């Protein structure tokens, strides 16, 4: 599995809950949300495009930072 870091413009617990909801719909995904730094670390075999598209379903600004 690869680890990828994303910037997600989260401002509150509701935002991080939205990220949790969309990521839980994917299979074989482990993730950690750092709300204070607006970062999400995802461990998955999904492509960066799939993960980015999934995170964008929250309606938040999403940017791929890179592989960890």
Secondary structure as UniProt FT lines:
FT   STRAND          2..8
FT   HELIX           13..24
FT   STRAND          29..34
FT   TURN            35..38
FT   STRAND          39..44
FT   HELIX           48..56
FT   TURN            57..59
FT   STRAND          62..67
//
